[in-house]
Amino acid sequence: MQMYQAVIDSINEMSLQGDDQEQQAELLYAYETSISGFAAKLSTKHLQSLEKVDGFLSATPDQLLQLHTTISQQFLSLQTGKVCWIFGCSNADMLAAIDKAIQDGVDVLSISLGSGPLPFNRDILSIDSFGAIKSGVFVSCSAGNLGPYSSYLSNSAPCVMTVAASYMNFPSSYQAWEWKSC
């Protein structure tokens, strides 16, 4: 965490030369378990300074993931403001939650959200899921129904178990049956 804060402090110094009005870059999260990296609030000028830092690989804008559920967050007892918000779930928040879950020693992650079909190298959730699996965590994700065609999936990385999802609730009946040997 200290290393990432030092990088943020450095780009603040580089970016502020001659511009006292610029808002400071801010470190939001440091990821240490499933992936190595950090999330930060940056201006375009800060990003340009960060790209000059030795060892810089890439920067990805934060993206909102959509819940893959037909039931409201309140009904599911999901706490708004932890990982997911009223308008969706931020990639940065989700990565931090997965990182923390791995640190806490979870065995299974069941993720019912996504962004739609993306190449694996641009799908942050797939990249982080791969890191979780390398840490010994089983990851299942919903397939989503975002389209535009019925064959499109989100969360289709080969390292996760992708399960069917639906946006339609329908009534069904279930009767328990007990097998008795003769």
Stockholm file with secondary structure:
# STOCKHOLM 1.0

chainA/1-182         MQMYQAVIDSINEMSLQGDDQEQQAELLYAYETSISGFAAKLSTKHLQSLEKVDGFLSATPDQLLQLHTTISQQFLSLQTGKVCWIFGCSNADMLAAIDKAIQDGVDVLSISLGSGPLPFNRDILSIDSFGAIKSGVFVSCSAGNLGPYSSYLSNSAPCVMTVAASYMNFPSSYQAWEWKSC
#=GR chainA/1-182 SS CHHHHHHHHHHHHHHTTTCTTSCCCEEEEEECSSSSEEEEECCHHHHHHHHTSTTCCCCCCCCEEEECCSSCTTTTTCCTTTSEETTEEEHHHHHHHHHHHHHTTCSEEEECEECSSCCGGGCHHHHHHHHHHHTTCEEEEECCCCCSSTTCCSSCCTTSEEECCCSCCCCCCCCCCCCCCC
#=GC SS_cons         CHHHHHHHHHHHHHHTTTCTTSCCCEEEEEECSSSSEEEEECCHHHHHHHHTSTTCCCCCCCCEEEECCSSCTTTTTCCTTTSEETTEEEHHHHHHHHHHHHHTTCSEEEECEECSSCCGGGCHHHHHHHHHHHTTCEEEEECCCCCSSTTCCSSCCTTSEEECCCSCCCCCCCCCCCCCCC
//
